[in-house]
C-alpha cells in the first residue's frame, strides 16, 4: 500500500494529465454521433455565430489581461465597466445638446487626473497645464457638436472621456492606496468597485433594458440585416446577423490597435517592462504609478468598446456584466498574461458555447457548463493556460 501511494505521489501530474486526456477523448466520442445527427447548415450556422461571439469575448478578455499583466490583479469590476461605458455612449448618442458645464467639466477632470498620475504636484507644471487645457478644449469642442448629424462623433468623444475618467478614478482612489498590500486586498477592492458601479448605473439609468441603436443604419450603407450564403452547399441558407458581424470586425480592429500600441510604442514597451517586474522597472527610471494608471485607462476604454459593441448587437441591461464572467474562462484558457491567448481563448469559448447550445437546446449547457468544462480539462493538462508563462518563484 505504501509503495502504491509513493508511486502515485511521484507520478501524480502524469496520471492527472492522462485522466484528463481520457475524459476529453470520451467526451469527443460521445459528442461525435450527436454532431453527425445535425444538419450541416445548422453546424455551419453555429460555427459562424460562435466565431463572431468569440470576438467580443476576446476583447473583454484582453481588458482583464491588461490589468493582470500590469498589477497582477484579476479585475472583477470589468463587466460593470463595460455596462457603464455603454451607458455613457448611449447618453451622448441620444442627447442632441450637451450642457456646457458637462462639456467642459468632464474633459477638465479627466485631463487633471491624466496629467497628475505621478502625484498632484506634477499637475502644477507648464507641460501639464498645457496638456489639461488642450484636452479640455478638444473634448469640449467635440461634446458641444449640435444636432443628430454629429451624434456618433459626440458619443465616441463622450465615451472615451468618460471611460478614461472612470478608469483613472478607480485606479487612483481604490487601487493605488493598496499598493504594497496583499494582492487579495486589491482583488476584494475590485469586487467592491463592481458593487459601487452597479449602484451608480442603477441610480443614474435605472434597471430597464436600453436598446443601443448604433447598427440600425447598416441598410442605408447597402448592408442587409441578414447576410445569407450557402444555398447551393447546404440544405438551407446560413444566415449571419450583420450587426454581429460588424461588431466582430470592430472588436478585432480594437484588438489589433492595442496590440500595435503594445508592441511598437515606447509607452507599450514601458507597460511590458512594468508587467514583467515592477521593482526592476522603477529602478531603471520608469514611472510605475503612471504606467499602472495608463493600464487602467486603456482597460476601461476596451471595456467601453466591448460594452458599446455588445449593446449594439443586443441591448444595454444589467445582464451585461455577467458576460464578463463568461470571458473569465477565455482569460484562463489562453493564459493570464498572454495577449494573444485572450484572442484564442475568446474564440474557443464562443465556439464551445454556440456548439453546446446547438447540441443541447433549451438548457444552459452552452453558457453555464461547457466553457468551464473545457477550461477544467485544459488547465489540468496545462495549468498556466495555452499560452501562459510558467513562473518559478524563489523562496
C-alpha positions as CSV (number, residue, x, y, z in Angstrom):
1,X,0.0,0.0,0.0
2,X,2.8,2.4,0.9
3,X,4.6,1.6,-2.4
4,X,1.4,2.3,-4.3
5,X,0.9,5.6,-2.5
6,X,4.6,6.6,-3.2
7,X,4.2,5.7,-6.9
8,X,1.1,7.8,-7.2
9,X,2.7,10.8,-5.5
10,X,5.8,10.6,-7.8
11,X,3.7,10.4,-10.9
12,X,0.7,12.5,-9.8
13,X,0.9,15.1,-12.5
14,X,1.4,12.5,-15.3
15,X,-1.6,10.5,-14.0
16,X,-3.7,13.6,-13.7
17,X,-2.9,14.6,-17.3
18,X,-3.6,11.1,-18.5
19,X,-7.0,11.1,-16.8
20,X,-7.8,14.5,-18.3
21,X,-6.9,13.2,-21.8
22,X,-9.1,10.1,-21.3
23,X,-12.0,12.3,-20.2
24,X,-11.5,14.5,-23.2
25,X,-11.4,11.5,-25.6
26,X,-14.5,10.0,-24.1
27,X,-16.3,13.4,-24.3
28,X,-15.4,13.7,-28.0
29,X,-16.5,10.1,-28.7
30,X,-19.8,10.9,-27.0
31,X,-20.3,14.1,-29.0
32,X,-19.3,12.9,-32.4
33,X,-22.6,10.8,-33.0
34,X,-24.6,13.8,-31.8
35,X,-22.8,16.1,-34.2
36,X,-23.3,13.6,-37.0
37,X,-27.1,13.8,-36.5
38,X,-27.2,17.5,-37.0
39,X,-27.9,19.1,-40.4
40,X,-24.9,20.7,-42.0
41,X,-26.3,24.2,-42.3
42,X,-27.0,24.2,-38.5
43,X,-23.4,23.2,-37.8
44,X,-22.1,25.9,-40.0
45,X,-24.5,28.5,-38.5
46,X,-23.3,27.6,-35.0
47,X,-19.7,27.7,-36.0
48,X,-20.0,31.2,-37.6
49,X,-22.1,32.6,-34.7
50,X,-19.6,31.2,-32.2
51,X,-16.7,32.8,-34.1
52,X,-18.5,36.2,-34.1
53,X,-19.5,35.9,-30.4
54,X,-15.9,34.9,-29.6
55,X,-14.5,38.1,-31.0
56,X,-16.5,40.1,-28.3
57,X,-15.3,37.6,-25.6
58,X,-11.7,38.1,-26.8
59,X,-12.0,41.9,-26.4
60,X,-13.4,41.5,-22.9
61,X,-10.6,39.1,-22.0
62,X,-8.0,41.5,-23.3
63,X,-9.1,44.2,-20.9
64,X,-8.8,41.7,-18.0
65,X,-5.4,40.5,-19.2
66,X,-4.1,44.1,-19.3
67,X,-4.9,44.8,-15.7
68,X,-3.5,41.4,-14.6
69,X,-0.2,42.0,-16.6
70,X,0.2,45.5,-15.1
71,X,-0.6,44.9,-11.5
72,X,-1.3,41.1,-11.0
73,X,-4.9,41.9,-10.1
74,X,-7.8,39.9,-11.5
75,X,-10.4,42.7,-12.2
76,X,-13.9,41.6,-11.2
77,X,-15.3,45.0,-12.0
78,X,-14.6,44.7,-15.7
79,X,-18.2,43.7,-16.5
80,X,-19.6,46.8,-14.8
81,X,-17.1,49.0,-16.6
82,X,-18.4,47.6,-19.8
83,X,-22.0,48.5,-18.9
84,X,-21.1,51.9,-17.7
85,X,-19.1,52.7,-20.8
86,X,-22.0,51.5,-23.0
87,X,-24.4,53.7,-21.0
88,X,-22.2,56.7,-21.3
89,X,-22.1,56.2,-25.1
90,X,-25.9,55.9,-25.1
91,X,-26.3,59.1,-23.1
92,X,-24.2,61.2,-25.5
93,X,-25.6,59.4,-28.5
94,X,-29.2,60.1,-27.6
95,X,-28.7,63.7,-26.4
96,X,-28.8,66.3,-29.2
97,X,-27.3,69.0,-27.0
98,X,-24.8,68.6,-24.1
99,X,-24.8,71.2,-21.4
100,X,-21.7,73.5,-21.5
101,X,-20.9,72.7,-17.8
102,X,-20.7,68.9,-18.6
103,X,-18.9,69.5,-21.9
104,X,-16.1,71.5,-20.1
105,X,-16.2,69.7,-16.7
106,X,-15.7,66.1,-17.9
107,X,-12.6,66.6,-20.0
108,X,-11.2,69.0,-17.5
109,X,-11.4,66.5,-14.6
110,X,-10.2,63.7,-16.9
111,X,-7.3,65.8,-18.0
112,X,-6.4,66.7,-14.5
113,X,-6.3,63.0,-13.5
114,X,-4.3,62.0,-16.5
115,X,-1.6,64.6,-16.0
116,X,-1.4,64.1,-12.2
117,X,-0.7,60.4,-12.4
118,X,2.7,60.9,-10.7
119,X,1.2,63.0,-7.9
120,X,-0.9,66.1,-7.7
121,X,2.2,68.3,-7.5
122,X,3.1,67.2,-11.0
123,X,0.0,68.9,-12.3
124,X,1.4,72.3,-11.4
125,X,3.9,72.4,-14.3
126,X,3.7,74.2,-17.6
127,X,3.6,71.0,-19.6
128,X,0.8,69.5,-17.5
129,X,-1.3,72.7,-17.6
130,X,-1.0,73.0,-21.4
131,X,-2.0,69.3,-21.7
132,X,-5.0,69.7,-19.5
133,X,-6.0,72.9,-21.3
134,X,-5.7,71.2,-24.7
135,X,-7.6,68.1,-23.6
136,X,-10.3,70.3,-22.2
137,X,-10.7,72.4,-25.4
138,X,-10.7,69.4,-27.7
139,X,-13.1,67.5,-25.5
140,X,-15.5,70.4,-25.1
141,X,-15.5,71.1,-28.8
142,X,-16.4,67.5,-29.6
143,X,-19.1,67.3,-26.9
144,X,-20.7,70.5,-27.9
145,X,-21.3,69.4,-31.5
146,X,-25.0,70.1,-32.0
147,X,-27.8,68.0,-33.6
148,X,-28.1,64.4,-34.7
149,X,-25.7,64.7,-37.6
150,X,-22.8,64.6,-35.2
151,X,-24.2,62.1,-32.7
152,X,-21.7,59.3,-33.4
153,X,-18.7,61.6,-33.1
154,X,-20.2,63.2,-29.9
155,X,-20.9,59.8,-28.4
156,X,-17.4,58.5,-29.2
157,X,-15.8,61.5,-27.6
158,X,-18.1,61.3,-24.5
159,X,-17.5,57.6,-24.1
160,X,-13.7,57.9,-24.4
161,X,-13.5,60.8,-22.0
162,X,-15.9,59.1,-19.6
163,X,-14.1,55.8,-19.8
164,X,-10.7,57.4,-19.1
165,X,-12.2,59.3,-16.2
166,X,-13.8,56.2,-14.7
167,X,-10.6,54.1,-15.1
168,X,-8.4,56.8,-13.6
169,X,-10.8,57.3,-10.7
170,X,-10.8,53.6,-9.9
171,X,-7.1,53.3,-10.1
172,X,-6.3,56.5,-8.2
173,X,-8.8,56.1,-5.3
174,X,-9.3,52.4,-5.0
175,X,-6.2,50.5,-6.3
176,X,-3.3,52.9,-5.7
177,X,-3.8,53.2,-1.9
178,X,-3.4,49.4,-1.7
179,X,0.0,49.2,-3.5
180,X,2.3,47.2,-1.2
181,X,-0.7,45.4,0.5
182,X,-1.5,41.8,0.0
183,X,-2.8,41.1,-3.5
184,X,-6.0,39.6,-2.1
185,X,-6.9,43.1,-0.8
186,X,-6.8,44.5,-4.3
187,X,-9.0,41.7,-5.7
188,X,-11.5,42.4,-3.0
189,X,-11.3,46.1,-3.8
190,X,-12.3,45.3,-7.5
191,X,-15.3,43.4,-6.1
192,X,-16.2,46.4,-4.0
193,X,-15.8,48.7,-7.1
194,X,-18.1,46.4,-9.1
195,X,-20.8,46.8,-6.5
196,X,-20.3,50.6,-6.4
197,X,-20.6,50.8,-10.2
198,X,-23.7,48.6,-10.0
199,X,-25.3,51.1,-7.7
200,X,-24.2,54.1,-9.8
201,X,-25.6,52.6,-13.0
202,X,-29.0,51.8,-11.4
203,X,-29.3,55.2,-9.7
204,X,-28.4,57.1,-13.0
205,X,-30.0,55.0,-15.7
206,X,-32.4,52.6,-13.9
207,X,-32.7,48.9,-14.3
208,X,-34.7,48.9,-17.6
209,X,-33.2,47.3,-20.6
210,X,-32.0,50.0,-23.1
211,X,-31.6,49.4,-26.8
212,X,-28.5,50.9,-28.3
213,X,-29.3,51.6,-32.0
214,X,-25.9,52.0,-33.4
215,X,-26.2,49.4,-36.2
216,X,-29.7,50.5,-37.5
217,X,-28.1,52.5,-40.3
218,X,-26.4,49.5,-41.9
219,X,-29.2,49.0,-44.5
220,X,-28.5,52.6,-45.6
221,X,-24.9,51.6,-46.3
222,X,-26.1,48.7,-48.5
223,X,-25.6,46.0,-45.8
224,X,-28.7,43.8,-45.3
225,X,-29.8,42.9,-41.8
226,X,-29.2,39.2,-42.6
227,X,-26.4,38.1,-44.8
228,X,-27.2,34.8,-46.5
229,X,-24.9,32.3,-48.1
230,X,-24.5,28.6,-48.8
231,X,-27.9,27.9,-50.5
232,X,-26.1,25.6,-53.0
233,X,-23.9,23.9,-50.4
234,X,-26.3,23.1,-47.6
235,X,-30.0,22.1,-47.1
236,X,-30.8,25.7,-46.3
237,X,-29.1,29.1,-46.4
238,X,-26.8,30.1,-43.5
239,X,-27.9,33.5,-42.0
240,X,-25.4,35.9,-40.4
241,X,-26.6,38.9,-38.5
242,X,-25.0,41.9,-40.0
243,X,-24.8,43.8,-36.6
244,X,-23.0,40.8,-35.0
245,X,-20.6,40.6,-38.0
246,X,-19.8,44.4,-37.8
247,X,-19.3,44.1,-34.0
248,X,-16.9,41.2,-34.6
249,X,-14.9,43.2,-37.1
250,X,-14.7,46.3,-34.9
251,X,-13.7,44.1,-32.0
252,X,-10.8,42.7,-34.0
253,X,-9.8,46.2,-35.1
254,X,-9.7,47.4,-31.5
255,X,-7.7,44.3,-30.6
256,X,-5.2,45.0,-33.4
257,X,-4.9,48.6,-32.5
258,X,-4.0,47.7,-28.9
259,X,-1.5,45.0,-30.0
260,X,0.2,47.5,-32.3
261,X,0.3,50.1,-29.4
262,X,1.7,47.4,-27.0
263,X,4.4,46.2,-29.4
264,X,5.6,49.3,-31.3
265,X,5.3,52.3,-29.0
266,X,7.6,53.4,-26.1
267,X,4.5,53.5,-23.8
268,X,3.7,49.9,-24.7
269,X,7.4,48.9,-24.1
270,X,7.2,50.6,-20.7
271,X,4.0,48.7,-19.9
272,X,5.6,45.4,-20.9
273,X,8.6,46.2,-18.7
274,X,6.4,47.1,-15.8
275,X,4.3,44.0,-16.2
276,X,7.5,41.8,-16.1
277,X,8.9,43.3,-12.9
278,X,7.6,46.5,-11.2
279,X,10.6,46.9,-8.9
280,X,13.1,46.5,-11.7
281,X,11.2,48.9,-14.0
282,X,11.2,51.5,-11.2
283,X,14.9,51.0,-10.7
284,X,15.7,52.0,-14.3
285,X,13.6,55.2,-14.1
286,X,10.2,54.1,-15.3
287,X,7.2,55.8,-13.6
288,X,5.4,52.7,-12.5
289,X,2.4,54.6,-11.0
290,X,1.9,56.4,-14.3
291,X,2.1,53.2,-16.2
292,X,-0.4,51.5,-13.9
293,X,-2.8,54.4,-14.3
294,X,-2.4,54.2,-18.1
295,X,-3.1,50.4,-18.0
296,X,-6.4,51.0,-16.1
297,X,-7.4,53.8,-18.5
298,X,-6.7,51.5,-21.6
299,X,-8.5,48.6,-20.0
300,X,-11.6,50.8,-19.3
301,X,-11.5,52.0,-22.8
302,X,-11.5,48.4,-24.1
303,X,-14.4,47.6,-21.7
304,X,-16.2,50.6,-23.1
305,X,-15.7,49.5,-26.7
306,X,-16.9,45.9,-25.8
307,X,-19.9,47.4,-24.0
308,X,-20.9,49.5,-27.0
309,X,-20.5,46.6,-29.4
310,X,-22.4,44.2,-27.3
311,X,-25.1,46.7,-26.5
312,X,-25.5,47.5,-30.3
313,X,-25.7,43.7,-31.1
314,X,-28.2,43.1,-28.3
315,X,-29.0,45.8,-25.7
316,X,-27.7,47.5,-22.6
317,X,-29.0,45.7,-19.5
318,X,-28.0,44.6,-16.0
319,X,-27.2,41.2,-17.5
320,X,-24.2,42.6,-19.5
321,X,-21.7,42.4,-16.6
322,X,-22.3,38.6,-16.4
323,X,-20.9,38.5,-19.9
324,X,-17.5,39.2,-18.3
325,X,-18.0,36.1,-16.2
326,X,-18.2,34.1,-19.4
327,X,-15.0,35.8,-20.6
328,X,-13.1,34.6,-17.5
329,X,-12.7,31.1,-18.9
330,X,-11.3,32.7,-22.0
331,X,-8.7,34.5,-19.9
332,X,-7.6,31.4,-18.0
333,X,-7.7,29.3,-21.1
334,X,-5.4,31.5,-23.1
335,X,-3.2,32.4,-20.2
336,X,-3.5,35.2,-17.6
337,X,-0.5,37.1,-19.1
338,X,-1.0,36.4,-22.8
339,X,-2.5,39.0,-25.1
340,X,-2.6,36.6,-28.0
341,X,-4.1,33.9,-25.6
342,X,-7.0,36.3,-24.9
343,X,-7.9,36.2,-28.6
344,X,-7.6,32.4,-28.9
345,X,-9.4,31.8,-25.6
346,X,-12.3,34.1,-26.5
347,X,-12.9,32.5,-29.9
348,X,-12.6,29.0,-28.4
349,X,-15.2,29.8,-25.7
350,X,-17.5,31.4,-28.2
351,X,-17.4,28.3,-30.4
352,X,-17.9,25.9,-27.5
353,X,-20.8,28.0,-26.2
354,X,-22.7,28.0,-29.5
355,X,-22.0,24.4,-30.3
356,X,-23.3,23.4,-26.9
357,X,-26.4,25.5,-27.4
358,X,-26.9,23.6,-30.7
359,X,-26.4,20.1,-29.2
360,X,-28.4,20.7,-26.0
361,X,-31.2,23.2,-26.9
362,X,-33.4,24.6,-24.2
363,X,-30.7,24.2,-21.5
364,X,-28.0,26.4,-20.0
365,X,-25.2,23.9,-21.0
366,X,-23.7,26.4,-23.5
367,X,-23.4,29.4,-21.2
368,X,-23.1,27.8,-17.8
369,X,-21.4,24.4,-18.2
370,X,-19.5,23.8,-21.4
371,X,-16.9,26.7,-21.2
372,X,-15.9,25.7,-17.7
373,X,-15.7,22.0,-18.5
374,X,-13.3,22.8,-21.4
375,X,-11.4,25.1,-19.1
376,X,-11.0,22.4,-16.5
377,X,-9.7,19.9,-19.0
378,X,-7.2,22.4,-20.4
379,X,-5.9,23.6,-17.1
380,X,-5.3,20.1,-15.9
381,X,-3.1,19.5,-18.9
382,X,-1.6,23.0,-19.0
383,X,-2.1,24.7,-15.6
384,X,-0.8,28.1,-16.9
385,X,-3.2,28.1,-19.9
386,X,-2.5,27.5,-23.6
387,X,-0.1,30.5,-23.9
388,X,0.6,31.4,-20.2
389,X,4.1,31.9,-18.8
390,X,5.3,29.3,-16.3
391,X,7.0,31.3,-13.5
392,X,9.4,29.9,-10.9
393,X,9.4,31.8,-7.6
394,X,12.5,31.7,-5.4
395,X,11.8,31.4,-1.7
